[in-house]
Amino acid sequence: MHHKPLDKAGIIVAVLCALHCLLVPVVLPTLALMGLSFLGYELFERIILGLSLFIGGIAVVMGMRHHQSWFPLLFLVLGGVLYFNKDAFGHGWEPLMIVSGAALIVVAHILNLYLCRIRHHKPCEDVEELLNEDGALDEPTR
């Protein structure tokens, strides 16, 4: 299994989550009229964010097998902490915390893909084919 689709999914979910968090307060009255008020519940937000971090964690750990760098995981965790604690500094800072958390999650995925590509000078999915069952890289002989 390749981590590239998971990284792309993680980027999409993080951006959608940020848009959701930023737009729901504005459209919540309309959502209630349409019977979609559950979209404004904090539990719903936490579930979506948890899903985003779960996908991100799998993708980053799979990428770490290739590039052996902890930076994507660091950015992912930091983004998740900012996102989960978006209201820690009050409602005035909440939009900045949401955007910062989402940006760090997106950077984690982009960095994961980039580090894999530059480490082996080829796309991640090509490197995946060279891994043996122990996760070590079998470099082709030249």
Sequence and secondary structure as in RCSB ss.txt:
>XXXX:A:sequence
MHHKPLDKAGIIVAVLCALHCLLVPVVLPTLALMGLSFLGYELFERIILGLSLFIGGIAVVMGMRHHQSWFPLLF
LVLGGVLYFNKDAFGHGWEPLMIVSGAALIVVAHILNLYLCRIRHHKPCEDVEELLNEDGALDEPTR
>XXXX:A:secstr
  SHHHHHHHHHHHHHHHHHHHHHHHHHHHHHHTT GGGG HHHHHHHHHHHHHHHHHHHHHHHHHH  SHHHHH
HHHHHHHHHTTTTT TTTHHHHHHHHHHHHHHHHHHHHHHHHHHHTS HHHHHTTB TTS B     
